[in-house]
Amino acid sequence: MSNQEQLEALMARIEALEQREKQLTYASNAYQAILTTLLGNLDKNTRDKVIHMVDQAHDIAYARANLEQKSNILGADDITQRIFLFAQGRAAQSR
């Protein structure tokens, strides 16, 4: 395979990865909006219980995880916390 062919193959792979990243970002944003809306529409007690259960699930998963999984869980936990904070603030504003 020539250098030009290798470059073209590499560029095609990069393009495919960039498209996949866009799809994942769109899906993530959609799920965040859905979860935020659902949590924001719950009464405070129910919302607090759901948030507490999710926090517990994250703690259990983290305790059982290997090093790579722990990194993934921490990243997901950051996103989840932002969703919770937004939902709590949004719910407080709407009530």
Buried (B, 14 or more C-beta within 10 A) or exposed (E): EEEEEEEEEEEEEEEEEEEEEEEEEEEEEEEBEEBBEEBBEBEEEEBBEBBEEBBEEBEEBBEEBEEEEBEEBEEEBEEBBEBBEBBBEBBEEEE
